[in-house]
Amino acid sequence: MQETTTNSTDIALMVITEAKASISAWDRNKIIQALIKEADVPAKIAIQIAKRTEKKIISSNMAQITTGLIREMVDNELIQVGHSY
């Protein structure tokens, strides 16, 4: 079975920002930057967490997702790699 790689720019997922009541396109780099800045996670681990989170979101076939749910999914990935935040 051949594994396909999905580029975050290919995802037609809309992200709903709850606080601003706005909708924006998916951007994995926002997760990476937030992990580095807010959770002091090394870039290499931030990239891995963002990719795993993105993969789970893609496999869910959601057309829209809230920033709150993204944050919960990222927090779960942090716990799985043993990072306390």
Short mmCIF file of the C-alpha atoms (twelve columns), coordinates in Angstrom:
data_MODEL
# 
_entry.id   MODEL 
# 
loop_
_atom_site.group_PDB 
_atom_site.id 
_atom_site.type_symbol 
_atom_site.label_atom_id 
_atom_site.label_alt_id 
_atom_site.label_comp_id 
_atom_site.label_asym_id 
_atom_site.label_seq_id 
_atom_site.Cartn_x 
_atom_site.Cartn_y 
_atom_site.Cartn_z 
_atom_site.pdbx_PDB_model_num 
ATOM 1  C CA . MET A 1  0.000   0.000  0.000  1 
ATOM 2  C CA . GLN A 2  1.414   3.376  -1.012 1 
ATOM 3  C CA . GLU A 3  1.273   6.172  1.535  1 
ATOM 4  C CA . THR A 4  0.255   9.554  0.194  1 
ATOM 5  C CA . THR A 5  1.558   12.805 1.550  1 
ATOM 6  C CA . THR A 6  -0.884  15.657 1.905  1 
ATOM 7  C CA . ASN A 7  0.391   19.184 1.781  1 
ATOM 8  C CA . SER A 8  -1.420  21.519 4.156  1 
ATOM 9  C CA . THR A 9  -2.116  23.850 1.250  1 
ATOM 10 C CA . ASP A 10 -4.126  21.066 -0.410 1 
ATOM 11 C CA . ILE A 11 -6.603  20.796 2.441  1 
ATOM 12 C CA . ALA A 12 -9.993  22.404 1.916  1 
ATOM 13 C CA . LEU A 13 -10.642 22.646 5.645  1 
ATOM 14 C CA . MET A 14 -12.015 25.855 7.102  1 
ATOM 15 C CA . VAL A 15 -10.969 26.838 10.624 1 
ATOM 16 C CA . ILE A 16 -13.520 28.684 12.737 1 
ATOM 17 C CA . THR A 17 -11.979 31.117 15.207 1 
ATOM 18 C CA . GLU A 18 -14.400 31.196 18.098 1 
ATOM 19 C CA . ALA A 19 -13.303 34.442 19.747 1 
ATOM 20 C CA . LYS A 20 -13.417 36.494 16.557 1 
ATOM 21 C CA . ALA A 21 -16.261 34.544 14.928 1 
ATOM 22 C CA . SER A 22 -14.185 34.356 11.763 1 
ATOM 23 C CA . ILE A 23 -13.339 31.590 9.336  1 
ATOM 24 C CA . SER A 24 -9.929  31.054 7.765  1 
ATOM 25 C CA . ALA A 25 -8.193  28.408 5.680  1 
ATOM 26 C CA . TRP A 26 -6.272  25.565 7.316  1 
ATOM 27 C CA . ASP A 27 -2.612  26.339 8.092  1 
ATOM 28 C CA . ARG A 28 -0.471  23.718 9.862  1 
ATOM 29 C CA . ASN A 29 2.219   26.345 10.473 1 
ATOM 30 C CA . LYS A 30 -0.056  28.148 12.935 1 
ATOM 31 C CA . ILE A 31 0.023   25.052 15.150 1 
ATOM 32 C CA . ILE A 32 3.790   24.769 14.837 1 
ATOM 33 C CA . GLN A 33 4.353   28.421 15.746 1 
ATOM 34 C CA . ALA A 34 1.916   28.251 18.686 1 
ATOM 35 C CA . LEU A 35 3.645   25.160 20.088 1 
ATOM 36 C CA . ILE A 36 7.060   26.794 19.845 1 
ATOM 37 C CA . LYS A 37 5.924   30.109 21.324 1 
ATOM 38 C CA . GLU A 38 3.276   29.099 23.876 1 
ATOM 39 C CA . ALA A 39 4.405   25.632 24.991 1 
ATOM 40 C CA . ASP A 40 8.171   26.033 24.494 1 
ATOM 41 C CA . VAL A 41 8.232   22.883 22.351 1 
ATOM 42 C CA . PRO A 42 11.316  22.340 20.167 1 
ATOM 43 C CA . ALA A 43 10.629  22.952 16.461 1 
ATOM 44 C CA . LYS A 44 11.214  19.305 15.477 1 
ATOM 45 C CA . ILE A 45 8.605   18.056 17.964 1 
ATOM 46 C CA . ALA A 46 6.206   20.880 17.093 1 
ATOM 47 C CA . ILE A 47 6.331   19.837 13.439 1 
ATOM 48 C CA . GLN A 48 5.661   16.189 14.340 1 
ATOM 49 C CA . ILE A 49 2.727   17.109 16.573 1 
ATOM 50 C CA . ALA A 50 1.247   19.428 13.955 1 
ATOM 51 C CA . LYS A 51 1.535   16.751 11.252 1 
ATOM 52 C CA . ARG A 52 -0.084  14.078 13.444 1 
ATOM 53 C CA . THR A 53 -2.881  16.449 14.404 1 
ATOM 54 C CA . GLU A 54 -3.416  17.414 10.770 1 
ATOM 55 C CA . LYS A 55 -3.543  13.755 9.732  1 
ATOM 56 C CA . LYS A 56 -6.239  13.016 12.326 1 
ATOM 57 C CA . ILE A 57 -8.274  16.023 11.237 1 
ATOM 58 C CA . ILE A 58 -8.017  15.047 7.567  1 
ATOM 59 C CA . SER A 59 -9.051  11.470 8.280  1 
ATOM 60 C CA . SER A 60 -12.137 12.753 10.124 1 
ATOM 61 C CA . ASN A 61 -13.469 14.214 6.845  1 
ATOM 62 C CA . MET A 62 -14.633 17.399 8.574  1 
ATOM 63 C CA . ALA A 63 -15.225 20.426 6.371  1 
ATOM 64 C CA . GLN A 64 -14.925 22.843 9.297  1 
ATOM 65 C CA . ILE A 65 -13.264 22.702 12.693 1 
ATOM 66 C CA . THR A 66 -13.087 25.106 15.619 1 
ATOM 67 C CA . THR A 67 -9.851  26.403 17.054 1 
ATOM 68 C CA . GLY A 68 -10.958 24.952 20.399 1 
ATOM 69 C CA . LEU A 69 -11.111 21.427 18.984 1 
ATOM 70 C CA . ILE A 70 -7.756  21.885 17.261 1 
ATOM 71 C CA . ARG A 71 -6.247  23.004 20.563 1 
ATOM 72 C CA . GLU A 72 -7.682  19.954 22.369 1 
ATOM 73 C CA . MET A 73 -6.280  17.628 19.707 1 
ATOM 74 C CA . VAL A 74 -2.863  19.289 19.931 1 
ATOM 75 C CA . ASP A 75 -2.946  19.069 23.744 1 
ATOM 76 C CA . ASN A 76 -3.668  15.357 23.442 1 
ATOM 77 C CA . GLU A 77 -0.658  14.918 21.145 1 
ATOM 78 C CA . LEU A 78 1.512   16.822 23.632 1 
ATOM 79 C CA . ILE A 79 0.468   14.432 26.384 1 
ATOM 80 C CA . GLN A 80 1.232   11.434 24.166 1 
ATOM 81 C CA . VAL A 81 4.807   12.617 23.642 1 
ATOM 82 C CA . GLY A 82 5.202   13.250 27.371 1 
ATOM 83 C CA . HIS A 83 5.282   17.035 27.208 1 
ATOM 84 C CA . SER A 84 3.660   18.884 30.074 1 
ATOM 85 C CA . TYR A 85 2.241   22.266 29.215 1 
# 
